[in-house]
Amino acid sequence: MSTSINTQARVRVITLVVLVSLSCIGQTSTAQLSRPPQPSPVQYSPQLVTEIKKIQQAAFESDYAYRRLAHLSNNIGARLSGSAQAQRAVEYVAAELRKLGLEVQLEKVMVPHWVRGAETADLTEFPGMAPGTTQKVVLTALGGSVATPNDGVTAEVVVVNNFEELQALGRERVAGKIVLFNAKFDQRLADNGFAGPAYGQAVV
């Protein structure tokens, strides 16, 4: 770290460390309720605790982290491992750290590289269809998905709502077919400030 780092920069850098440290301390205290007695924790001086709280409060009142995150998400976009966007994100973060007075050195790292291909799907036979037509299905593949053959895959679709329904069908009723998990996204949960848990439920 450069000795010329200013106070504002120091607060920004230390803020993340302090927030993580404080959250870990809280988690540790809860977890220890069910464990055998542990050695007495290290006691911090009142002055140090006061200074940490000041840094924490400064972090809560600043939108610095949100603005950096907004740029990563909105300007650079999806940062799939090995992609051009991932490399741009690395360069952006390094540049921002240098602005804070830190010495940053980027190292070469080998990572898996998955390339998204063209994703298409069509319903080719369904109740009420007009003869000679198909119905387009909008879809996207998860990173790391295995590609289908060049000619694609055509099969009957079996719809299930959860793993229990799939298990009840048995292998003989799904072998050679496309299984569609009709997982419902809890929009009401997301609208009430719990978008993360709602997403987690939907992608299980």
N, C-alpha and C positions, 0 to 999 in steps of 0.2 A: 504494500500500500504506500502511495506517495505521501511524504510528510507534509506536502502542501495542500492536502485535502481540506476543504472548508467545512465549517460547522454544519451548514445545511446538508451538504453531501454526506457528512458523517452520520447525521441523523437518519438520512434515507437508507444508507447501507445497514446501519445497526438495527433499524426498525424491524427489518425482516427477521434478523437473528433473534431479536428480543421477543417478537410475537410468537415465533416458533418455540422458543425456549419456555415462555409462559404457558403456552398451550400444552406442552409436554409435561410441565410441572403439575398442571391440573389433572391431566390424564393419569399420571403416575400416582397421585394421591388417591384417586378413586380406585385404581387397580389394587393398591396395597391393602384395601379393606379386607380382601379375602386371602391375603398372604400372611405367612409368619412374620413376626416383628422384624423390621429391618434396622440397620444402624441409623443413628440419628442423622438427619440431613444436615448439610452444611448451612450454617447460619450466615446470612449476608448482613453487612452493616446497614444501619438505617439510612446512611447517606447514599449507598449504592442502590438500595431499594427506591429511594426518592428519585434518583436520577433515571432509573429504569422506567419508573412510572411516567416521568416527564417525556421520555422518548416515546413511550407507548401512546400517550395522549397526543403527541405531535403527529404520530402516524395515523391515528384515527381521524384527525382533523385535516389531513392532507389527501388530495386526490391524485398524487403523483403516481402511485402504483396503478390506479385505474386507468390513467391516461396512457401509460406504457402498455397495459393489457389491451386497451382499445385499439392501439396502433397494430399490435401483433395480430389481433383477431380481425379487424376490419380492413386494414391496409395491406398487410402481408397475406392474411388468409390462412387456409388450411396448410398445415406444416407436416405433411406425411414424411415419415422417416426416409431420408435419402433424396427428398425432392428439392427443387430449386427454392421453394418457399421456406423449407427448413433451413437451408443454408443462409437465406436472406435474414431469417429470424436470428440466427447465431450472430451474424455480422451486426445486426441492429442492437442486440443486447450488449455486445462487446463495445460498440460505439457509445451507448448510453452510460456504461460503467466508466469508460474513459472520460466522459464529460464530468463525472463525479470525482475525477482525480485518481482513479484506480489504475494500476498497471495490469493490463490484460494481454495474455498470450494465447492464441488459438492453437489447438493441437489437432493433428489429423486423426480421425476416428473412422473405423470401418463399421458401417451399419447396414442392416437388411434394407433392400430397395425394392418396393412393390410398385408396379406401374398400373394405374387404373386404365382398363380398356373401355371399349364401348359397351354399355349395358343396355340391352333391349329385351323385352318380353311381350308376348301377345297371347290372348286367349283365342284359340283356334276353333273351339267347339264349346258352345254353352247354350243353355235354354233361352229361347226367344231370339236367337241371332238371325240376322238376315243372311240368306244364302250367299256364299262367296265372299264373306267379309270376316274380319278379325277385330278384336278389341285390344288396343294398346294398353299395357300396364306400365306405369311409371315406377322405376325401382333404382336402387343404388346398391353397390356391393360393399361389404365391409372390407377394410384394409387387410390384406393377406388372404383374401378369398381365392380358392383354386378356380382356374378358368374352366369353362365348359369346352367341349370339342368345337372345332370351327363351324360345324353344322348345327351347333346348339343341342338342346335337349328338349324332346317333346314327350309329354307323359300326362296321365290323368292327375288332377290336383285333389289332394285330401286335406280338408281343413280341420284343424284342432285348435282349441283355445289354450291348452296347457299341456305339460308333460304327462299328467295323469290320464288325459284323454288319449294321448298317443300310446301310452302303455296299455290302455284298455283295448285298443284296436288290435294289437298283436302284430307281429312281423309280417304275417301272411297277407294282411290287408293294406300294408303300406309299401311292401317291397316293390321296387321298380316304379314307384310313383313319386310325385313332387309333394312334399308335406309343407303346407302353409300354416305357420303359427299365427293365429288371429289374436296377437297380443295387443291389448287395448291400452292406450296412453291415458293416464289419469290427468286430464286437462285441469280439472278443478283443483287438484293438489298442486299443480304447477302454478296456477293463477294465484294461489295463496302463499307464494314464496318458497315452494318446495320443488322447484324444477329439477334439481339434482336427484332427489329420491324418486320422483315420478319417472325420470329417464331410466334410473337404475332398475325400477320394476319392469319397465317395458322391454328392456334388452336382456333380461335374464335368460 
